[in-house]
Amino acid sequence: MYLVKLQQEDVGYISNEKNFKEIINKEILESDEKNVEFISMNVEPQYEMKLVSRSQESSEQAILSQLKDNTTITYKFYEIALNDSEKTYVNTLEDAINVVDKIKQEYKDAKDLQIMEKYTENKEEVATSSVEVAQSDLKNIINTKVEKEESKQQRTIADISGIKISSIPVKGQITSRYGEGSRRRRSSHTGLDIGAKSGTGIHVVADGIVTFAGTKGSYGKLVKVNHGKGVETWYAHCSKIYTTQGAKVQSGDIISAVGSTGNSTGPHLHLEIRLNGNTINPQKYLYK
């Protein structure tokens, strides 16, 4: 019989080396399963002919089981992405091309679709769909995006240097106006204070990227959002922050909660709008 070794360790006997190698190819190295790109055994069997007792039994199945446990299967599939967070997956490049071509025929503005090869050793990550389902998923994503844009256009509150302001951060009463003096401040007020119950969600006023989310001196817990074109909004004295630096946010997203952290006498939102680094009066655009 043949003694089989894995990594110099004796693991059992087989009766025929050639037949066993054919079984390895058939049961381990060959697969008709979808998305399988590579199959590799992490250990290579070594065979040594031995004279053994007639009572010595073959341990072929046990050896096969050990080989399977030491086998890596790499799966390949294709991702179709509209952006960093909205994606669908299909089995083949041909499927991906068919999906993208179909979507581009129906949506002339669908120029940002990207096809990318994806590899994984975790079978559960291969969550692919049929061409029809992938097309339907992308249509829903695009239609939702279009509806949001149309809704945003319809509810535009103000325009600052070309940036559409379409959400009010919180509902409440103005407790301190821009430019007002106070015993608590060394200079005039740089923002607008809106009183609200502690824990009330604070909505970002326009699309943008979070440039700061943390604690900053007298501002307490603070979120800064860059909206482009020199427009920036600050949300201060928060009790909680629900976003992180670098996050992309859309108008209306809740990014923090009303609080009284920092230099504050009670729960409220201190809202600042800055244009090219200089504060401007938020009340010209909001809470008129």
Secondary structure, DSSP 4 states (H G I P E B T S, - for coil): -EEEEETTEEEEEES-HHHHHHHHIIIII----TTEEEEEESS--EEEE----TTPPP-HHHHHHHHHHTEEEEEEEEEEESSSS-EEEESSHHHHHHHHHHHHHH-TT----EEEEEEES-GGG-----HHHHHHHHHHHHHHHHHHHHHHHHT--EEETTEEE---S--SEEEE-TT---TT-SS---SEEEE--TT-EEE-SSSEEEEEEEE-GGG-EEEEEEEETTEEEEEEEESEE---TT-EE-TT-EEEE-B--SS-SSSEEEEEEEETTEEE-GGGTS--
